[in-house]
């Protein structure tokens, strides 16, 4: 898959008459090479992929990660650099850019350190934005990616079930996070052993658990804390950051109540959230514009008297956020084999309800790849 992706990018470079693409986004590097690392740019060690329209693809990576690159990277050539030695990663770029008339980058994903150096050796008028090309390539998933998506759904379902079972009167939120992480890791390990040959891919789920309970329910991205959950309170679980199987990401969330709904007004708000997701799914299919899904969802929410909502979904894949987004203004036509997280959500001053799942667009509709009850009786624990 990875070599094929790189060849397709080369074809686009030739079509657009772009001499070379320089890619630094971790997820894009993985998409075109199969190479991944765990340090990323926050440690000041850039990994740079150079794909020319003609000639060898080059991966520039820290020497500390060279052994991993040699094993995983599907590229023609690898150049390693060491901290403090010579001009470090800069040694290898001038030769790649000498004499070229156009250089394409992902300007909003390129680390400032690398962008500053590119600007110093390439004329500004020669620099182009490759982001739309890469985003379009990554929208429609390959059969291998769809397999990853379905397995990611199994991991997500295991986490949701474990989280639900851990929500108990008198228990702190962090115990839920421990339960979800353990369940997701075990399911991931099982799937990796059964279906994949890369024994080095970690099964461990990661990312701080997004959840909130009681009065904190209005905090959309609240992390699991020491707060003690109590009977009658709402509890929100979100796995949009943790569902990351073999680097494939999904969206998945539910709102629960512990024992009963103490504040009966919350039930009506929750039902609008469920109905708004249902409205989005009624129009989710190939051939329509992304913004039409958002419009259907927003109509339900606003008709019920609530504020105009944020986006109702987004494309996912090897990144948490991919194109297109299900939001007003995005006129991308949906196609089979795209993968989306689709939410229903309503917020008021003292309560917030959200339900969300992930779906694969099929030839005539969609396939759900996450599943958990969302009717009111089904979310009272």
HUHU-V363845 format. One record per helix or strand. SS is the DSSP state (2 for helix, 1 for strand). FROM is the first residue (numbers start at 1). TO is the last residue. If there is no record, write none. Layout:
ss=SS from=FROM to=TO
ss=SS from=FROM to=TO
This chain:
ss=2 from=2 to=16
ss=1 from=20 to=23
ss=2 from=26 to=33
ss=2 from=41 to=43
ss=1 from=48 to=52
ss=1 from=58 to=62
ss=2 from=63 to=72
ss=1 from=77 to=81
ss=2 from=88 to=97
ss=1 from=103 to=105
ss=2 from=112 to=121
ss=2 from=124 to=126
ss=1 from=127 to=129
ss=2 from=131 to=139
ss=2 from=143 to=166
ss=1 from=172 to=172
ss=2 from=173 to=195
ss=1 from=210 to=213
ss=2 from=214 to=218
ss=1 from=223 to=223
ss=1 from=228 to=228
ss=1 from=234 to=238
ss=1 from=244 to=245
ss=1 from=248 to=249
ss=1 from=253 to=257
ss=2 from=265 to=283
ss=1 from=289 to=289
ss=2 from=290 to=303
ss=1 from=313 to=315
ss=1 from=322 to=326
ss=1 from=333 to=333
ss=1 from=339 to=347
ss=1 from=352 to=361
ss=1 from=366 to=368
ss=2 from=377 to=379
ss=1 from=380 to=380
